[in-house]
Amino acid sequence: MEFATIFSVISVAFLSSISHCLGMCGGFVVACNAKLAKKPVAQIWLYNISYHISRILAYVVLGILFGLFGSFVIASVILKGYVFFAIGLFMVVLGVALIKRGTLLKFIENDKISQKFIMPKFKNLIQKDGILAFMLLGFLNGLLPCGVVYYFLALSLSAGSIANGALVMAAFGVSTLPAMLGFSGLVNLISGELKSKMNYISAGIIMLYGIYLAYLGFMAIK
């Protein structure tokens, strides 16, 4: 992968894990932790780790699929140009949406999908006990519609191979572990103003990388 891609993955993944991911996925984690409250500490950690490994696995599976599609895209210079240009424009719009946090972001994330396909399964699984149920809950968490996830999927596609697509999504998933594994107390020490700045920075990087991809696409078409 190019340096610009590596920088984008690491920086946005780290910043968004604190400024965005807890808000998107926190409800899932809180519900699961509440169910584990009366279990032994060792079992709580085992269940939590299994949950998040499955969540990251969901990201990796998506990265493989988008990386596979990207491998076909880069086979044609013209097609690559159009796709990169479209992805670049999408990233710019997404960056603006993450800053504005209004109707545009709701439209992009479209929680109707999760309400129809994911939440019914979540409500069924949360009633069950056992590590398999928690692993399935984690996998569902990874499929939640999320603007930041869409950004990394776009990166996976532009990475142009199955391996790179999986690597991008794995890096994103791992970077969210500190916040999602229950270190909310530490995260809460960070002021709302600093979190807002982190969101602005990550959204700015997303837009800059979008402009970069759009430029590459334009030059390929030209």
FIZA-157525 format. One record per residue: residue number from 1; x, y, z of N, C-alpha, C in turn; chain. Coordinates in Angstrom, 2 decimals, always signed. Atoms other than C-alpha are relative to their C-alpha. Layout:
<NUM, <X, Y, Z>, <X, Y, Z>, <X, Y, Z>, A> ...
END
This chain:
<1, <+0.84, -1.20, +0.00>, <+0.00, +0.00, +0.00>, <+0.87, +1.25, +0.00>, A> <2, <-0.72, -1.26, +0.04>, <+1.08, +3.58, -0.61>, <+0.04, +0.63, +1.38>, A> <3, <-0.14, -0.67, -1.30>, <+2.24, +5.79, +2.25>, <-1.26, +0.78, +0.36>, A> <4, <+1.21, -0.79, -0.27>, <-0.84, +8.02, +1.89>, <-1.12, -0.88, +0.54>, A> <5, <+1.03, +0.94, -0.46>, <-3.10, +5.00, +2.35>, <+0.29, -0.47, +1.43>, A> <6, <-0.39, +0.46, -1.33>, <-1.16, +3.72, +5.38>, <-0.25, +1.10, +1.03>, A> <7, <+0.20, -1.13, -0.91>, <-1.21, +7.18, +7.00>, <-1.48, +0.22, +0.27>, A> <8, <+1.44, -0.20, -0.13>, <-4.93, +7.53, +6.34>, <-0.63, -1.06, +0.88>, A> <9, <+0.55, +1.10, -0.79>, <-5.72, +4.11, +7.81>, <+0.29, +0.19, +1.48>, A> <10, <-0.42, -0.08, -1.41>, <-3.74, +4.61, +11.03>, <-0.61, +1.21, +0.69>, A> <11, <+0.45, -1.24, -0.64>, <-4.71, +8.22, +11.72>, <-1.51, +0.04, +0.18>, A> <12, <+1.46, -0.05, -0.08>, <-8.42, +8.00, +10.94>, <-0.52, -1.08, +0.94>, A> <13, <+0.44, +1.09, -0.87>, <-8.78, +4.64, +12.70>, <+0.18, +0.38, +1.46>, A> <14, <-0.27, -0.38, -1.39>, <-7.19, +5.96, +15.89>, <-0.93, +1.11, +0.48>, A> <15, <+0.82, -1.15, -0.41>, <-9.07, +9.26, +15.98>, <-1.48, -0.34, +0.06>, A> <16, <+1.43, +0.32, +0.05>, <-12.45, +7.86, +14.99>, <-0.40, -1.01, +1.07>, A> <17, <+0.34, +0.97, -1.04>, <-12.23, +5.06, +17.57>, <-0.45, +0.68, +1.27>, A> <18, <+0.38, -0.76, -1.19>, <-12.58, +7.72, +20.26>, <-1.14, +0.96, -0.28>, A> <19, <+0.98, -1.06, +0.27>, <-14.65, +10.40, +18.54>, <-1.31, -0.50, -0.60>, A> <20, <+1.20, +0.45, +0.72>, <-17.17, +8.22, +16.66>, <-0.47, -1.39, +0.41>, A> <21, <+0.39, +1.42, -0.13>, <-17.11, +4.47, +17.37>, <-0.80, -0.29, +1.26>, A> <22, <+0.75, +0.25, -1.23>, <-18.32, +4.57, +20.98>, <-1.46, +0.41, -0.16>, A> <23, <+1.37, -0.46, +0.22>, <-21.37, +6.54, +19.89>, <-0.79, -0.94, -0.88>, A> <24, <+0.69, +0.88, +0.93>, <-22.18, +4.14, +17.06>, <-0.25, -1.39, +0.58>, A> <25, <+0.07, +1.39, -0.44>, <-21.50, +0.80, +18.74>, <-0.14, -0.16, +1.51>, A> <26, <+0.04, +0.07, -1.45>, <-21.63, +1.68, +22.42>, <-1.22, -0.70, +0.55>, A> <27, <+1.23, +0.63, -0.46>, <-25.24, +0.54, +22.79>, <+0.09, -1.51, -0.02>, A> <28, <-0.22, +1.45, +0.09>, <-24.34, -2.96, +21.62>, <+0.85, -0.48, +1.16>, A> <29, <-0.96, +0.42, -1.03>, <-21.42, -3.15, +24.04>, <-0.60, +0.10, +1.39>, A> <30, <+0.63, -0.18, -1.31>, <-23.39, -1.78, +27.00>, <-0.98, -1.13, +0.29>, A> <31, <+0.98, +1.07, -0.18>, <-26.17, -4.34, +26.47>, <+0.69, -1.33, +0.29>, A> <32, <-0.73, +1.25, -0.21>, <-23.66, -7.19, +26.27>, <+0.68, -0.03, +1.37>, A> <33, <-0.67, -0.07, -1.30>, <-21.71, -6.02, +29.32>, <-1.00, -0.15, +1.15>, A> <34, <+1.04, +0.14, -1.03>, <-24.96, -5.76, +31.32>, <-0.37, -1.46, +0.20>, A> <35, <+0.34, +1.43, -0.09>, <-25.69, -9.40, +30.52>, <+1.10, -0.79, +0.69>, A> <36, <-1.14, +0.71, -0.58>, <-22.21, -10.40, +31.70>, <+0.28, +0.42, +1.44>, A> <37, <-0.33, -0.63, -1.28>, <-22.35, -8.40, +34.94>, <+0.19, -0.99, +1.14>, A> <38, <-0.04, +0.93, -1.13>, <-22.89, -11.40, +37.23>, <+0.94, -1.19, -0.23>, A> <39, <-0.91, +1.10, +0.29>, <-20.33, -13.69, +35.60>, <+1.37, +0.26, +0.62>, A> <40, <-1.36, -0.18, -0.51>, <-16.78, -14.30, +36.93>, <+0.82, +0.89, -0.92>, A> <41, <-0.81, -0.95, +0.76>, <-14.18, -11.76, +35.82>, <+0.68, -0.66, -1.20>, A> <42, <-0.69, +0.70, +1.09>, <-12.24, -14.31, +33.74>, <-0.95, -0.30, -1.15>, A> <43, <+0.98, +0.31, +1.03>, <-15.40, -15.31, +31.89>, <-0.46, +1.27, -0.72>, A> <44, <+0.36, -1.27, +0.62>, <-16.31, -11.67, +31.29>, <+1.02, +0.39, -1.05>, A> <45, <-1.05, -0.34, +0.95>, <-12.95, -11.07, +29.63>, <-0.01, -0.94, -1.20>, A> <46, <+0.05, +0.98, +1.09>, <-13.23, -14.27, +27.58>, <-1.13, +0.34, -0.96>, A> <47, <+1.15, -0.34, +0.83>, <-16.69, -13.29, +26.33>, <+0.24, +1.30, -0.76>, A> <48, <-0.26, -1.29, +0.64>, <-15.64, -9.71, +25.61>, <+1.01, -0.12, -1.14>, A> <49, <-1.02, +0.17, +1.03>, <-12.53, -10.72, +23.70>, <-0.56, -0.77, -1.19>, A> <50, <+0.63, +0.77, +1.09>, <-14.51, -13.30, +21.70>, <-0.94, +0.88, -0.81>, A> <51, <+0.92, -0.93, +0.65>, <-17.11, -10.64, +20.93>, <+0.75, +0.90, -0.98>, A> <52, <-0.71, -0.96, +0.83>, <-14.55, -8.19, +19.58>, <+0.82, -0.66, -1.09>, A> <53, <-0.66, +0.74, +1.08>, <-12.59, -10.82, +17.65>, <-0.99, -0.26, -1.13>, A> <54, <+1.02, +0.23, +1.03>, <-15.83, -11.66, +15.85>, <-0.37, +1.30, -0.71>, A> <55, <+0.29, -1.31, +0.61>, <-16.52, -7.96, +15.28>, <+1.07, +0.35, -1.04>, A> <56, <-1.09, -0.28, +0.93>, <-13.10, -7.53, +13.68>, <-0.04, -0.97, -1.18>, A> <57, <+0.14, +0.98, +1.09>, <-13.67, -10.73, +11.68>, <-1.03, +0.46, -1.02>, A> <58, <+1.02, -0.53, +0.92>, <-16.82, -9.14, +10.22>, <+0.61, +1.08, -0.89>, A> <59, <-0.67, -1.04, +0.79>, <-14.72, -6.14, +9.15>, <+0.92, -0.62, -1.05>, A> <60, <-0.96, +0.64, +0.92>, <-12.10, -8.43, +7.60>, <-0.73, -0.66, -1.16>, A> <61, <+0.80, +0.64, +1.07>, <-14.74, -10.39, +5.66>, <-0.46, +1.06, -1.00>, A> <62, <+0.41, -1.10, +0.89>, <-16.10, -7.11, +4.28>, <+1.20, +0.53, -0.79>, A> <63, <-1.21, -0.47, +0.69>, <-12.54, -6.01, +3.47>, <+0.42, -0.94, -1.11>, A> <64, <-0.32, +0.99, +1.03>, <-11.94, -9.25, +1.54>, <-0.91, +0.18, -1.21>, A> <65, <+0.96, -0.16, +1.10>, <-15.11, -8.72, -0.51>, <+0.28, +1.26, -0.80>, A> <66, <-0.26, -1.26, +0.71>, <-14.33, -5.10, -1.31>, <+1.37, -0.01, -0.65>, A> <67, <-1.31, +0.13, +0.62>, <-10.67, -5.90, -1.94>, <-0.06, -0.84, -1.26>, A> <68, <+0.18, +0.85, +1.18>, <-11.75, -8.63, -4.36>, <-0.57, +0.81, -1.15>, A> <69, <+0.57, -0.85, +1.04>, <-13.92, -6.17, -6.26>, <+1.04, +1.00, -0.50>, A> <70, <-1.03, -0.96, +0.38>, <-11.05, -3.68, -6.22>, <+1.05, -0.61, -0.90>, A> <71, <-1.00, +0.67, +0.84>, <-8.72, -6.26, -7.78>, <-0.48, -0.09, -1.45>, A> <72, <+0.54, -0.01, +1.37>, <-11.05, -6.43, -10.80>, <+0.01, +1.41, -0.58>, A> <73, <+0.05, -1.39, +0.44>, <-11.36, -2.65, -10.94>, <+1.33, +0.46, -0.55>, A> <74, <-1.31, -0.51, +0.41>, <-7.62, -1.99, -11.20>, <+0.51, -0.68, -1.26>, A> <75, <-0.42, +0.68, +1.23>, <-7.37, -4.42, -14.13>, <-0.22, +0.88, -1.22>, A> <76, <+0.29, -0.92, +1.10>, <-8.81, -1.68, -16.35>, <+0.33, +1.41, +0.45>, A> <77, <-0.42, -1.34, -0.39>, <-7.17, +1.74, -16.22>, <-1.18, +0.97, -0.03>, A> <78, <+1.14, -0.91, +0.13>, <-10.32, +3.54, -17.41>, <-1.02, -0.25, +1.11>, A> <79, <+0.95, +0.34, -1.06>, <-12.61, +1.68, -15.00>, <+0.55, +0.44, +1.36>, A> <80, <-0.64, -0.43, -1.24>, <-10.13, +2.31, -12.18>, <-0.13, +1.50, +0.17>, A> <81, <+0.11, -1.45, -0.07>, <-10.19, +6.00, -13.02>, <-1.38, +0.45, +0.43>, A> <82, <+1.37, -0.39, -0.36>, <-13.97, +6.28, -12.85>, <-0.35, -0.40, +1.43>, A> <83, <+0.32, +0.49, -1.36>, <-14.22, +4.19, -9.68>, <+0.74, +0.83, +1.04>, A> <84, <-0.76, -0.81, -0.95>, <-11.43, +6.09, -7.91>, <-0.58, +1.41, +0.11>, A> <85, <+0.58, -1.35, -0.03>, <-13.00, +9.40, -8.90>, <-1.30, +0.00, +0.80>, A> <86, <+1.27, +0.09, -0.73>, <-16.40, +8.29, -7.57>, <+0.24, -0.21, +1.50>, A> <87, <-0.32, +0.25, -1.41>, <-14.87, +6.96, -4.33>, <+0.52, +1.28, +0.65>, A> <88, <-0.55, -1.25, -0.52>, <-12.96, +10.21, -3.89>, <-1.09, +1.01, +0.33>, A> <89, <+1.11, -0.91, -0.24>, <-16.11, +12.28, -4.23>, <-0.83, -0.45, +1.21>, A> <90, <+0.75, +0.53, -1.14>, <-17.91, +9.98, -1.78>, <+0.71, +0.33, +1.31>, A> <91, <-0.75, -0.28, -1.22>, <-15.13, +10.44, +0.78>, <-0.11, +1.47, +0.40>, A> <92, <+0.14, -1.43, -0.30>, <-15.37, +14.22, +0.50>, <-1.37, +0.26, +0.62>, A> <93, <+1.36, -0.16, -0.53>, <-19.14, +14.08, +1.06>, <-0.10, -0.61, +1.40>, A> <94, <+0.02, +0.67, -1.29>, <-18.65, +11.63, +3.94>, <+0.70, +0.85, +1.06>, A> <95, <-0.72, -0.86, -0.94>, <-16.10, +13.92, +5.58>, <-0.84, +1.17, +0.45>, A> <96, <+0.89, -1.11, -0.34>, <-18.53, +16.82, +5.43>, <-1.12, -0.48, +0.91>, A> <97, <+1.09, +0.56, -0.80>, <-21.29, +14.60, +6.85>, <+0.44, -0.28, +1.43>, A> <98, <-0.51, +0.30, -1.33>, <-19.11, +13.51, +9.78>, <+0.22, +1.27, +0.82>, A> <99, <-0.17, -1.28, -0.70>, <-18.47, +17.16, +10.62>, <-1.35, +0.61, +0.34>, A> <100, <+1.31, -0.64, -0.19>, <-22.04, +18.40, +10.19>, <-0.90, -0.80, +0.93>, A> <101, <+0.77, +0.87, -0.89>, <-23.61, +15.39, +11.95>, <-1.51, +0.17, -0.12>, A> <102, <+1.43, -0.24, +0.13>, <-27.07, +16.07, +10.59>, <-0.68, -1.02, -0.89>, A> <103, <+0.81, +0.85, +0.86>, <-29.47, +14.72, +8.02>, <+0.86, -0.78, -0.99>, A> <104, <-0.85, +0.65, +1.00>, <-26.70, +13.91, +5.54>, <+0.64, -1.26, +0.57>, A> <105, <-0.62, +1.17, -0.61>, <-24.92, +11.56, +7.95>, <-1.04, -1.09, +0.27>, A> <106, <+1.07, +0.97, -0.24>, <-28.21, +9.89, +8.90>, <-0.39, -0.70, -1.29>, A> <107, <+0.32, +0.58, +1.30>, <-28.92, +9.37, +5.20>, <+1.07, -1.00, -0.42>, A> <108, <-1.09, +0.88, +0.39>, <-25.48, +7.83, +4.61>, <+0.01, -1.27, +0.85>, A> <109, <-0.05, +1.16, -0.90>, <-25.61, +5.56, +7.66>, <-1.30, -0.80, -0.01>, A> <110, <+1.29, +0.66, +0.25>, <-29.31, +4.74, +7.10>, <-0.28, -1.14, +0.99>, A> <111, <+0.22, +1.02, -1.02>, <-30.24, +2.94, +10.32>, <-1.22, -0.88, -0.26>, A> <112, <+1.12, +0.88, +0.36>, <-33.33, +1.47, +8.62>, <+0.49, -1.41, -0.32>, A> <113, <-0.58, +1.30, +0.33>, <-31.04, -1.31, +7.43>, <+0.23, -0.81, +1.27>, A> <114, <-0.26, +0.72, -1.25>, <-29.95, -2.18, +10.96>, <-1.29, -0.33, +0.73>, A> <115, <+1.28, +0.25, -0.68>, <-33.49, -1.85, +12.31>, <-0.74, -1.20, -0.60>, A> <116, <+0.72, +1.07, +0.69>, <-34.80, -4.30, +9.72>, <+0.73, -1.32, +0.04>, A> <117, <-0.73, +1.26, +0.17>, <-32.02, -6.85, +9.40>, <+0.87, -0.39, +1.19>, A> <118, <-0.97, +0.30, -1.06>, <-29.66, -6.55, +12.39>, <-0.63, -0.03, +1.39>, A> <119, <+0.55, -0.09, -1.35>, <-31.63, -5.46, +15.45>, <-0.89, -1.17, +0.39>, A> <120, <+0.79, +1.18, -0.39>, <-34.17, -8.34, +15.34>, <+0.87, -1.19, +0.41>, A> <121, <-0.92, +1.09, -0.33>, <-31.29, -10.83, +15.34>, <+0.73, +0.29, +1.30>, A> <122, <-0.67, -0.39, -1.25>, <-29.55, -8.87, +18.09>, <-0.90, -0.27, +1.20>, A> <123, <+0.94, +0.19, -1.10>, <-32.65, -8.95, +20.30>, <-0.20, -1.48, +0.30>, A> <124, <+0.13, +1.44, -0.21>, <-32.90, -12.70, +19.79>, <+1.25, -0.58, +0.66>, A> <125, <-1.25, +0.55, -0.51>, <-29.23, -13.42, +20.48>, <+0.31, +0.47, +1.42>, A> <126, <-0.33, -0.55, -1.33>, <-28.98, -11.15, +23.55>, <-0.74, -0.75, +1.10>, A> <127, <+0.75, +0.80, -0.98>, <-31.52, -13.42, +25.26>, <+0.70, -1.32, +0.30>, A> <128, <-0.66, +1.29, -0.16>, <-29.22, -16.41, +24.87>, <+1.29, +0.13, +0.79>, A> <129, <-1.26, +0.03, -0.73>, <-26.27, -17.40, +27.00>, <+0.98, -0.88, -0.77>, A> <130, <-1.01, +0.79, +0.68>, <-23.03, -18.89, +25.82>, <+0.90, +0.84, -0.88>, A> <131, <-1.00, -0.77, +0.72>, <-19.91, -17.74, +24.04>, <-0.32, +0.13, -1.49>, A> <132, <+0.36, -0.05, +1.42>, <-21.25, -18.58, +20.56>, <-0.96, +1.15, -0.27>, A> <133, <+0.95, -1.09, +0.16>, <-24.13, -16.13, +21.03>, <+0.73, +1.34, +0.01>, A> <134, <-0.74, -1.26, -0.07>, <-21.67, -13.39, +22.00>, <+0.88, +0.21, -1.23>, A> <135, <-0.79, -0.12, +1.22>, <-19.48, -14.14, +19.00>, <-0.88, +0.44, -1.17>, A> <136, <+0.93, -0.41, +1.05>, <-22.50, -13.81, +16.72>, <-0.43, +1.45, +0.19>, A> <137, <+0.32, -1.40, -0.29>, <-23.42, -10.53, +18.46>, <+1.12, +0.92, -0.48>, A> <138, <-1.15, -0.78, +0.46>, <-19.91, -9.26, +17.76>, <+0.04, +0.13, -1.51>, A> <139, <+0.01, -0.03, +1.46>, <-20.19, -10.21, +14.11>, <-1.07, +0.96, -0.52>, A> <140, <+1.07, -0.93, +0.38>, <-23.51, -8.34, +13.86>, <+0.42, +1.43, +0.22>, A> <141, <-0.51, -1.34, -0.29>, <-21.87, -5.32, +15.47>, <+0.86, +0.51, -1.16>, A> <142, <-0.87, -0.38, +1.11>, <-19.34, -5.32, +12.65>, <-0.74, +0.32, -1.28>, A> <143, <+0.81, -0.25, +1.21>, <-22.16, -5.14, +10.09>, <-0.89, +1.23, +0.13>, A> <144, <+0.82, -1.19, -0.18>, <-23.80, -2.02, +11.55>, <+0.35, +1.07, -1.03>, A> <145, <-0.27, -1.11, +0.93>, <-24.19, +0.81, +9.00>, <+0.72, +1.13, +0.74>, A> <146, <-0.82, -1.01, -0.69>, <-21.50, +3.35, +9.90>, <+0.84, +0.75, -1.02>, A> <147, <-0.75, -0.81, +0.94>, <-19.93, +6.24, +8.02>, <+1.48, -0.29, +0.00>, A> <148, <-1.43, +0.29, -0.08>, <-16.43, +5.47, +9.29>, <+0.32, -1.36, -0.63>, A> <149, <-0.20, +1.32, +0.62>, <-16.77, +1.81, +8.28>, <-0.06, +0.13, -1.52>, A> <150, <+0.11, -0.20, +1.45>, <-17.87, +2.97, +4.81>, <+1.29, +0.57, -0.56>, A> <151, <-1.26, -0.59, +0.46>, <-14.69, +5.02, +4.56>, <+1.07, -1.09, -0.16>, A> <152, <-1.02, +1.05, +0.07>, <-12.50, +2.01, +5.34>, <-0.33, -1.03, -1.07>, A> <153, <+0.36, +0.89, +1.10>, <-14.47, -0.14, +2.92>, <+0.40, +0.61, -1.35>, A> <154, <-0.44, -0.68, +1.23>, <-13.80, +2.46, +0.23>, <+1.51, -0.11, -0.15>, A> <155, <-1.45, +0.20, +0.04>, <-10.12, +2.26, +1.16>, <+0.35, -1.42, -0.42>, A> <156, <-0.25, +1.40, +0.35>, <-10.29, -1.53, +0.91>, <-0.17, -0.22, -1.49>, A> <157, <+0.24, +0.12, +1.44>, <-11.73, -1.25, -2.58>, <+1.15, +0.63, -0.78>, A> <158, <-1.06, -0.70, +0.74>, <-9.11, +1.28, -3.68>, <+1.35, -0.66, +0.21>, A> <159, <-1.27, +0.69, -0.24>, <-6.34, -0.90, -2.16>, <+0.32, -1.00, -1.09>, A> <160, <-0.21, +0.77, +1.22>, <-6.86, -3.20, -5.14>, <+0.35, -1.46, +0.14>, A> <161, <-0.27, +1.44, -0.15>, <-6.33, -6.65, -3.64>, <-0.72, -0.52, +1.24>, A> <162, <+0.66, +0.64, -1.14>, <-7.92, -9.12, -1.24>, <+0.82, +0.20, +1.27>, A> <163, <-0.87, -0.10, -1.17>, <-4.91, -9.03, +1.10>, <-0.02, +1.42, +0.58>, A> <164, <-0.01, -1.38, -0.46>, <-4.78, -5.23, +1.26>, <-1.36, +0.42, +0.56>, A> <165, <+1.34, -0.31, -0.50>, <-8.55, -4.99, +1.69>, <-0.20, -0.54, +1.40>, A> <166, <+0.11, +0.61, -1.32>, <-8.44, -7.39, +4.63>, <+0.87, +0.72, +1.01>, A> <167, <-0.94, -0.69, -0.90>, <-5.44, -5.57, +6.11>, <-0.56, +1.34, +0.45>, A> <168, <+0.59, -1.30, -0.34>, <-7.18, -2.19, +5.97>, <-1.08, -0.16, +1.07>, A> <169, <+1.10, +0.17, -0.94>, <-10.26, -3.48, +7.78>, <+0.47, -0.57, +1.33>, A> <170, <-0.55, +0.54, -1.25>, <-8.22, -5.45, +10.33>, <+0.64, +1.11, +0.82>, A> <171, <-0.63, -1.12, -0.70>, <-6.21, -2.32, +11.17>, <-1.05, +0.91, +0.63>, A> <172, <+1.09, -0.80, -0.55>, <-9.43, -0.38, +11.64>, <-0.59, -0.67, +1.23>, A> <173, <+0.62, +0.72, -1.11>, <-10.95, -3.05, +13.88>, <+0.87, -0.03, +1.23>, A> <174, <-0.92, +0.08, -1.14>, <-7.88, -3.45, +16.08>, <+0.13, +1.36, +0.68>, A> <175, <-0.17, -1.34, -0.58>, <-7.59, +0.33, +16.55>, <-1.18, +0.41, +0.87>, A> <176, <+1.17, -0.35, -0.81>, <-11.08, +0.43, +18.06>, <-0.03, -0.75, +1.34>, A> <177, <+0.05, +0.84, -1.21>, <-10.27, -2.12, +20.78>, <+0.15, +0.77, +1.31>, A> <178, <-0.13, -0.71, -1.28>, <-9.04, +0.31, +23.48>, <-1.31, +0.64, +0.46>, A> <179, <+1.26, -0.65, -0.36>, <-12.33, +2.23, +23.38>, <-1.11, -1.01, +0.23>, A> <180, <+1.13, +0.91, -0.02>, <-14.62, -0.73, +22.80>, <+0.12, -1.12, +1.04>, A> <181, <-0.18, +1.06, -0.99>, <-13.11, -3.14, +25.35>, <-0.38, +0.43, +1.41>, A> <182, <+0.46, -0.41, -1.32>, <-14.56, -1.13, +28.18>, <+0.84, +1.04, +0.66>, A> <183, <-0.81, -1.07, -0.57>, <-11.97, +1.58, +28.65>, <-0.72, +1.34, -0.12>, A> <184, <+0.79, -1.22, +0.16>, <-14.82, +4.10, +28.52>, <+0.34, +1.02, +1.07>, A> <185, <-0.38, -0.94, -1.06>, <-13.67, +5.57, +31.82>, <+1.17, +0.87, -0.43>, A> <186, <-1.13, -0.75, +0.50>, <-10.38, +6.55, +30.22>, <-0.42, +0.95, -1.11>, A> <187, <+0.47, -0.83, +1.11>, <-12.15, +7.84, +27.12>, <-0.79, +1.19, +0.52>, A> <188, <+0.81, -1.08, -0.55>, <-14.52, +9.89, +29.29>, <+0.85, +1.11, +0.61>, A> <189, <-0.90, -1.03, -0.51>, <-11.51, +11.73, +30.69>, <+0.35, +1.03, -1.07>, A> <190, <-0.28, -0.91, +1.10>, <-11.05, +13.26, +27.27>, <-1.19, +0.95, -0.15>, A> <191, <+1.07, -0.99, +0.04>, <-13.04, +16.47, +27.05>, <-0.78, -0.08, -1.30>, A> <192, <+0.84, -0.03, +1.20>, <-15.90, +16.90, +24.61>, <+0.61, +0.86, -1.09>, A> <193, <-0.65, -0.89, +0.98>, <-13.96, +19.71, +22.94>, <+1.11, -0.72, -0.73>, A> <194, <-1.09, +0.74, +0.64>, <-10.96, +17.46, +22.32>, <-0.54, -1.08, -0.93>, A> <195, <+0.62, +1.00, +0.86>, <-13.19, +14.69, +20.97>, <-0.51, +0.64, -1.28>, A> <196, <+0.50, -0.70, +1.18>, <-14.77, +17.23, +18.64>, <+1.15, +0.34, -0.95>, A> <197, <-1.16, -0.31, +0.83>, <-11.33, +18.31, +17.42>, <+0.52, -1.26, -0.69>, A> <198, <-0.44, +1.26, +0.61>, <-10.38, +14.67, +16.85>, <-0.91, -0.39, -1.15>, A> <199, <+0.95, +0.29, +1.07>, <-13.54, +14.24, +14.81>, <+0.26, +0.88, -1.22>, A> <200, <-0.30, -0.92, +1.10>, <-12.69, +17.32, +12.73>, <+1.26, -0.43, -0.74>, A> <201, <-1.26, +0.40, +0.63>, <-9.16, +16.08, +12.12>, <-0.20, -1.26, -0.84>, A> <202, <+0.21, +1.25, +0.75>, <-10.26, +12.57, +11.10>, <-0.85, +0.25, -1.25>, A> <203, <+0.84, -0.34, +1.16>, <-12.99, +14.01, +8.83>, <+0.81, +0.76, -1.05>, A> <204, <-0.86, -0.74, +0.93>, <-10.42, +16.39, +7.33>, <+0.92, -0.92, -0.77>, A> <205, <-0.87, +0.97, +0.67>, <-8.06, +13.49, +6.57>, <-0.80, -0.80, -1.03>, A> <206, <+0.87, +0.73, +0.93>, <-10.95, +11.59, +4.98>, <-0.23, +0.82, -1.26>, A> <207, <+0.25, -0.87, +1.17>, <-11.72, +14.57, +2.72>, <+1.26, +0.18, -0.84>, A> <208, <-1.25, -0.18, +0.74>, <-8.06, +15.10, +1.81>, <+0.35, -1.26, -0.79>, A> <209, <-0.29, +1.23, +0.73>, <-7.62, +11.45, +0.91>, <-1.01, -0.19, -1.14>, A> <210, <+1.00, +0.05, +1.06>, <-10.86, +11.66, -1.06>, <+0.40, +0.85, -1.20>, A> <211, <-0.48, -0.88, +1.08>, <-9.48, +14.58, -3.05>, <+1.16, -0.65, -0.73>, A> <212, <-1.15, +0.69, +0.59>, <-6.29, +12.60, -3.61>, <-0.45, -1.12, -0.93>, A> <213, <+0.50, +1.09, +0.84>, <-8.20, +9.57, -4.93>, <-0.73, +0.53, -1.22>, A> <214, <+0.71, -0.60, +1.14>, <-10.43, +11.75, -7.10>, <+0.99, +0.52, -1.03>, A> <215, <-1.04, -0.49, +0.92>, <-7.30, +13.33, -8.58>, <+0.63, -1.17, -0.77>, A> <216, <-0.56, +1.18, +0.68>, <-5.79, +9.89, -9.31>, <-0.98, -0.53, -1.05>, A> <217, <+1.02, +0.47, +0.95>, <-9.08, +8.87, -10.94>, <-0.10, +0.89, -1.21>, A> <218, <+0.08, -0.96, +1.11>, <-9.24, +12.02, -13.02>, <+1.18, -0.15, -0.95>, A> <219, <-1.20, +0.15, +0.85>, <-5.66, +11.56, -14.26>, <-0.05, -1.30, -0.80>, A> <220, <+0.11, +1.28, +0.71>, <-6.39, +7.91, -15.16>, <-0.99, +0.11, -1.16>, A> <221, <+0.99, -0.19, +1.07>, <-9.47, +8.93, -17.17>, <+0.55, +0.88, -1.10>, A> <222, <-0.57, -0.95, +0.95>, <-7.64, +11.79, -18.78>, <+1.02, -0.65, -0.92>, A> 
END
